[in-house]
Amino acid sequence: MKSDKNSLIGFVLLGILFFSYFWYTNQQQTALVAFKKQQEDSIAKVQAKLVKPQDVVAAKIDSLQRDSIAKIATAGNFAEAALGKDTTLTIENELISVVLTNKGGQVKSVSLKKYTISDTAAVTLVQQNQMGYAVNTADNKTALTSDLYFTPSTITKSSDGSSSIKFIIASATGTSIIHTYTLHPNSYALDWDIELVGANQLLTAGVLNFKWLSETNQLERTAEYERQMSNICFSEGNEFDYISANNEKTFEKPVQWVSVVQQFFNTTLIAKNSFNSGAVNWSRYTDSSSKLAKTETNLQIKLPQAATSKVALQLFAGPSDFEILKKQAPEMERIVNLGRDMYSFVRPINKYIIMPVFDFFAGFVSNYGWVVLLLTLFIRLVTSPLTYSSYLSGAKMKVLKPELDTIKKKFGDDQQGFAMEQMKLFREAGVNPLGGCIPALLQIPIFFALYSFFNSHIALRGQAFLWSKDLSSYDVIATLPFSIPLGFGDHISLFTITAVLTSFLISIYNMSMTPTQDNPALKYMPYIFPFMLLFIFNRLPSALTWYYTVSNIVTLGLQFVIQNYIINHDKILAQMDEKRKTPKAKSKWQTRFEQMQQSQKKLQDLKDKTPKKK
């Protein structure tokens, strides 16, 4: 007992030292960063004072003049479009508001009317984007359309409620470029039609080289976690694929669409007749800014070398909603991550079970926290035939504990003898010692399925429940003055605490059904797993930790009911006595297992009797 007490005190002291060390280190790093920032600011102020104001103004004017001359030279026959003033126009429907700019005749931003960020501002996509393609402006001169200033037309309304606008530039030689944008009612997709008059002069060998530069910004609670959920998705050869760990991808087959994906939203460029080839370079930011990732996409379309050519594109900027994406383009619904790579086995579970059941409950229950609870009860009900027998075996194990403890004392350090006698007792009682593994094994695919589902199901975004303000993110009951590593973070989640505590109670219950352990490591093993859950769960969506809490409570309830109201202890003991009196036929597996145990025991006895050399 003294040894166990000392071990426990040691664990507590180590924990205190662990948290104290990381708090002190965090304070030192913060002070160092502040000191460096103060130094840099001081140096910048001194350098700024050394520069004369007239020199700064002259340098700016000279730079602007050189830049203007360079732009006019590059624009060639489109010299009138080389310089201009950036002006914007807006078209909108019930779902989105699209801001278009005359510079490049392109989309400047898209605001989603039904989705907001934490400060109640509308979610805005396509910011810091640039979309254009190279055209021949004169002999041996090319320019990107995104650098040229178009002339916009007035916005027109069609009888079906759609809005349209044209952007036009014309050259001195009679060639022209027309961008037509059309936004239909109740749509997140913007049609973008490109018309090239004099395409045989504007394009080399009829190839349109499209360039898309994109930079995504934080929309969810933490940029770090949203970065992890971000990736690039695409359809190549009419088959879905994506990159997350890699930084680049070269397309070898025709590309139907390319999507820049954040946790709950995406911006997707769709070619109605496919791009012929291309490549994408993508990288996540690793600093502490609100920027997530930057992307450079280069795509090629081979057009007929005719006097006039047209390209039909579409820009989708909206939520990663399974049903909405399913209607946009083939395979686009797979942008919603319901299970990929080594977790792809959970995708059918999510697609055909979890999602339909969740949506069914959400159809008549307005609060999504109670929807998660009903989903949990449904899952436990469906898996109950598989788990009931294991809980029954567990309850029987508790009945057998006094006998197991007696056997343990009888054999002492003779582990082989104890194991043989224990197996004999289990066989007589009709107990499967591995039966308790079934609930744990069932939890693995269900947990990974729900992890994917709750991280990608946009209906949970911003939904409050109890003390959680957003079921798609972690809840916070306390903010720490420092950040704990290993995934814990700088906050404490109450749903994580409830999940850990209920897991701890299950561990205590299971430990009460096993014989007393003399090994301190094995004795404290049931406490280690709940402790690990603190670091695993603390930054996960509260919908997932709420599910785990409810599931654990159901498990505890089932074990209590079975133990106290279903299992008849006296009847089990009487059945054991009857089985002991009747001859038992052993299976081949049992016979071989006992023979193996006996052989191991004899070998151990032989080793114990052999005198050790000094």
N, C-alpha and C positions, 0 to 999 in steps of 0.2 A: 504493500500500500504506500510505503514511504517513497519507493522508487517511482511509482505512478504519480504521486503528488509532486515529486521533484520534476518529473517530465512535463507535467501540466504547467508548473510555474515557469519552466524553461521556455515552453511554447509562448506563454503570455509575454515574457520579457523580450523574446525575439520579435514578437509582433509589435511591441511598443518601440523597440529600436528600429524596426523596419519603417514604420510610419514616420518616426522622428527624423530618420535620415533623409527620406524623400521630401519632407517638408522643408528641412534646412537647405537641401540642394536646390530646391525650387526657388527659395528666397534668394540664394546667392546668384542664381542665373538671372533672375528678374533684375536684381541690382546691377549686375554686370551689363545687361542690355541697356538699361536706363543710362548708365554712365557712358557707354559708347555712343548712344544717341545724342547725349549732351555735348560730347566732344565733336561729333560730326556737325551738329548745328552751329557750334561756336566757330569752327573752321570755315563753314559756308558763309557765315555772317561777315567774317574778316575778309574773305575773298571778294564778296559782293561790294564791300566798301572800297576796295582797291580799284574797281572798274568805274571809269567815268561814265555818267549818264549819256553824254552825247555819243560815246563810242558804242554803247549798247544799241541806241536807236539807229545809228548808221549801219551797224552790223546786220540788224533785222531788215532794214530796207534793202541792203545789198543782197541778202539771202533771198528775199521775196522776188526781187528782180531776176536773179539767176534761175530761180525755180520756175517762174512764169515763162521765161524764154525756153527753158528745157521742155516744159509741157507743150508749148505751141509747136516746137520742132517735132516732138514725138507724135502729136496729133495729125501732122501732115495735112491731108485734104479735109480733115475734120477740125481745122484750126479754130473755127467759131465755137466748137464744143470743148476746147481745151481749158478755157477759163470761165468761171461763173460763180454764182452765189448759191450756196446750199439752201434749197427750199423744200418743204415737205407738204404732203397731202395725206389725208386720212380717209380710208374706206372701212366700213364696219358692218357687222351683222349682230345677231343676238348673242353670239359667243365670243367673238374676238374684235379687236380694233387694230387695224394694220396701218402703220405709218410708212409711207413711201417717200423716197427722196429723189430729186432730179439728178443728183450726182450718181451716175451709173444706172439711173432708171431702175433702182433696186429697192428691196424691202429694208427699212431701217430698224424697225422693231414691231413686235406683235404682243399686244396685251390681252390676257385671258380674263374675261369679265366675271367668270364664276369661281375663280381661284385667287386667293390672296396669300401674301407672305406674312410674317409675324407682325409687321407694323401696319397691317390692314391694306397695304398698297397692293395693286393688282400684280399677279405674276406676269413678268415680261420676258419674252424670249426673243431670239434673233438680234440681241444687242451685240455690239462689237463684232458684227459679221460683215463679210464682204463677198459678194457674188458677182462674177463677171467672166468674160472670155476674151481672148485675144483676137483682134481684127487687123488686117493690113490697112494702114492709113495712107501709105504712099510707097514708092519703090524702096525696099529694104528698111521699111519702118513699120512697127506694130505698136499698138496700144491696147491696154485693157479697157473694156467698156466701163468698168467700175471707176475709172479715173476721168471719164468724159461726162459733160453736163448735157442732159437731155432736156427737151422741151415737153412739158406735160400738157395733156388735153384736159378738158373739163370732165368731171365724173358723171357718168351716165347711169341711169337706172333702167333695168329691163322689167317687162311685165311680170316675170316670175320672182321679182324682188332682189335679183342679183345686181351688184354694182361693178362697173368697169371703168378703167382709165388706161390711156395710152401714153407712152413716153417715146419721143422720136428725136433722132439726130440724122442730119443729111450732110453729105460731103460735097465738095465743089465739083466732083466728077459725076454726080448723079446717083451714087450709091446711098443707101440709107438703112437705118436699123430701127425697128419698131418693137417695143416691149408692151404687151397688152396684159393687164392684170384683171382677173375677174373673181369676185368673191360671192359665192352663193349663200342663200339663207341657211342658218343652222349648220354651218360647216366650219371646221378648223383648217380646211385646206384651201389654199389660194392658187388658182390656175395662173400659170405664167407662160404665155405664148411668145416666142421670139420669131420675128420675121426679118430675113436678110434680103434686101433688094440689091442685086448685084453680088450675090453670094460667091460667084466664081472669082470676083476680084477681092472680096473681103476675106476669104478663107484660102489657105494654102492646101491644095490637094483635097479640098472639100471637107477638111477635118476641123471641127469646132472644139477647141481646147478650153474646157470650163474649169474655173478655179473658184473654190469656196474656202474662205478662211473663217474660222469660227472660234469663239472663246466663250465658255460658259461661266456663269456666276452662281454663287450660293443662293438657293431658294428655301432650303430646309434649316433645321435648328443648328446643325454643326456642319461646317464645310468639310471637315475631315471624313465624317461618315458618308456624306453625300458623294465625295470623291470615290469612295470605295464602291458605291452603288452605280457610278457612272461608267459608260462604255460606248463603243461604236458598234452599231448593228447595220447589217446590209443584206441584200438579196443578190446573190451572184449565181447566174445560171438557174434562176427561179428556185434557189435553195437558200434558206436562212443561215446566217453565220454571224459571228461577232468577234471583236477583239477587246480584251480587258487587260491582260497582263502584257501582251505584246504592244509595240509602239507603231508598227506599220503593217500594211497589207497591200500587196499588188494584185489587182484583179486580172485573172486569166480568162474569164468568161464574161459574157454580157451582164451588166449590172442594172437591176430594175430600180433600186433605191438605196440610198445611204442615209443613216440616221445618227445624229449626235444625241445621245441619251443621258439624261440625268435620272435621279431616283424616281420621280413621278411624272416627268415631262420629257418631251422629245421634240427635236426639230429635224424633219426628214425631207430630203430632196428626192422627188420621184420623177423618173423619166417615163413618159407614157409609151415610148417605143424603145426603151433601154439605151443605156450608154454602152459603147462597144468595148471600152477598156478603161483603165485608170489605176489610181493608187491613193491610199490615205495614210497620213502620218498623224499620230495622236499621242499626247502625253499629258499625264496629270501634273498639276502643280504640287509641290511638296512643302511650300512655305505656310505661314500662318494667315495668309490673306483670304479674302472671300472668293477668290478665283478657283475654279475647279479643274478645268482642262482646256487645252488649245488643240485645234485640229486644222490640218491643211489637206483638202481633198482636191485631187486633180482628175478630171473625167474627160473622156473623148467621145465625140459622136461623129460618125462618118456620114456626111450628107451628099446627096446627088449634086454633081457640079452643074447646077442649073442657074438661070438668071435670078430666080427667087427661090429661097429655101425656108422652111418653117421647122421650128423645134417646139414640141409640146412638153412643158414641165409642170410640176405641181409642188408647192411648198406647204408641208403640213407643220403646223406649230401648235401643239396642244397637249392634253393629258395622255399619259400612257394607260389608257383605259382599254381593256381587252376587247369589248364589244365595239367601241369606236374604231380602233385600229383594224379590226377584222374587216371593216367596210371600205378601208382606204386602198389597200393594195395587197396582193397575195403575200402571205407569211408575215405581214406587219404586226399581227397580234402577238407574235413571238418576241417582240420587243419587251413585253411584260415578262419578267423573269420568274417563271413558275418552276424552275429547276433546270440547271445546265451542267455540262461536263460530268464530274463524278457524282453530282446530285441530280442528274437527268432522270434517274429512276423515279423521282418524286413528282415529275411533271404530270403523268397521267393521274396521280392521286389528286393533285391540285385541280387539274382541268375537269375531271369527270366526277369528283366527289366533293372536295373542299369548297371550290368556287360555287357550284350550283347550290349546295346546301347553305352556304353563307348568304348568297343572294336570296334564297327562299326565305330564310329567317328575317333578312333585312327588308323583305317586302311587307311585313306586318309589325316589325319592331323598329321603332325610330332610333333608339339609342344603340350604337354599335358595341358598347361594352356588354350589354345584355345579349346581343347577337353572338359575340364571342363566347359567352357563357353557354348559350344554347348549342352552339357548334361543338363546344367541349363535351357537353352531355351527350350529344349525338355520337361523337367519336367513341366515347366510353361505352355507349349502348351497343354500337356495332361491334366493338372489340371484346365485349363482355364474355361471349362464349369461350374465347381463347384465354382470357385472364381469370375467369372464375375458378377453373381447376387449379391454377397456380396459387390463387389466394387460399383455396381450400387446403392445398398442400402446406402452405405457409402456416395456416391455423393449426393443422395437425402437428407441424414441427414444434409449435409452442406447447402443445400437449405433451410432446415427447421430451421437452427440455430437461425436466428433472431426471429422467433416465439417462439422457445424454451426459448430464453433469456427473452422474454416478459413474458411468462408464469412463469418463475423462479422468476422474480421480483414481479409478481402478488401474488404468494403464499408465497413468503418469506421463513420462517422456516417450513412451512407446507409441509413436505416431502410427506405425503400420498396424499394430494390434488394435488401436482405437478406430482406425479407418475401417477395418474389416468388421468389427463389432457394430459400428455405426451403420454400415451398409446392411447388415443383417437386421438391425432394428427397423430401418426404413422399409425394407422389403416386407417385414411382418406387419407393419402398420399401413402398408399401401401408400407410402409417401414418395413422391418424386423429388429428390433433393435439388434437381435442376429446374423444377417447376417455377420457382421464383424468378428465373431469368426471363421468362416469357414477357411479362410486362415491360421489363427494361429493354428487351429487343424490339418490342412493338413501338416503344417511344422513339426509337432512332429515326425510322422513316417518317413518322408523323411529325416529329420535331423539325426535321429538315424541310418537310413540305410546308409546314406553317411558317418557318423562318423565311422561306422564299415568298410565300403568299403575303404575309404581313408587311414585308419590306417593299412589296411592289403593288399592293392593292390600293389604288388611289382613293377609294371610298373611305378609308380609315384616316386619311390625311386631315388634320385639324379637328377631328372628332374628340370631344371631351368625354371623360367618364370618371366618376368619383373625383379623386385628387389629380388625375392625369389630364393635362390640357390637350394632349394630342396622342391618340392611340398608335399612330404610325411612328412615334418616337418615344424615347425613354421619359418617364416621369421624374420629377425632382422634388424631394422634400427638404433637402439641405444642400447647400453649395459649399464646397471645401475651399480653403485659402490656398490650396496647392493641388497638383494633379498627381494621382497615384498611377504608376505605370501598369503594364500587363493588361491594358484594356479597361481598367476600372474608371479612370477619368477624374474629374474634379467635382463630382456630385454624388449624391446617394439617392437611389431609386427605391421607393417604398414597395412597389410591386415586386422588385427584385428581392427585397427583404422578406416579403410574404412567401415568395417561391422558395427561398432558401430555408426559411423556418419550417415550412411544411415538408420539404425534403429531409430536413434534419429529424423531424418527428417520425417520418417513415423509416429512416435509418435506425433510430432508437427502437422502434417496434420490431424491425427485422433482427436487430441485435439481441433483443430479448428472447428470440426463438432459437438462438444458437447456443451451444455449450460455452461456458466461460473460457475466455482466452487468456493464456498466461503470457503470451507475447505482447508487449506494449504497442508494437507497431500495428499488429492486427486489431488490438483493442481500440486504437484511435482511428483506424481506417474508415469507419462509417462517418466520422466527422470531417474527413478530408474532402469528400465529394461535394457536400453542401458548401464548404468554404470555397472550393473552386468555382462553384456556380456564381458566387459574388462577382468574380472577375469576368465571367462569360456573359452574364445576364445584364450587368449594370448599364450597358450602352445599347441594349437591344430594344426593339419596340415594346411599349408597355402592353400592347395587345398580346404579345407572345408570353411575357412574364405573368400576365393576368390569366392566360390559358393554363400555364404551368401550375399556377396557384390553385385554380379550380380543379384541375386534373388530380393534383396531390390530395386535395380535400376529399374528392370522390374516392380515391384509393384508401385513405384513412377510414372513411365511413364504411366502405365495403369490408375492410379487414375487421373493423369493430363489430359490424353486424354478423359476419360469418363466425367470428370467434365467440361471440356471446349469445347468438340466437339460432345459428344454423348447426354449428358443430356441437355434438353431444360428447363431452370429454369421457364420461363413464362408458359410453357405448364404444368409443374408439379403443379404450383400454381393454374392454371385454372382448372385442374382436381380435385384438392383438393376442390375448391369452388363448383364444380359440385357435388362431393360426399357428401359435407355437406348439399346440398339442397335435396338430394334424401334419402328416408328412407333406413336404412342399417340393414340387418338381421345379428344378432350376432350368432356366433357359441356357442355351449354348453361350450367349454373351455373358451371363452372370457367372457361369462355370469358369470361363476363360479369365474373367476379371478377378475372381477369387483366387484362381491359380496364380495369376500374376502378382496379386497382393501377397500371397503366401511365399512366393519365390523371393520377393523383395524383402519380406520380413526375415526369412532365413539368411539372406545375404547380409542384412543389417545385424542380425544376431551374431553371425560369424565375424563380422568386423569388430563388434563390441568385445568378443571373447579373445580376439587376437591381441597379444600383448604389444604395446607400443614400444618402439625402439627409443632408447634414451640417447 
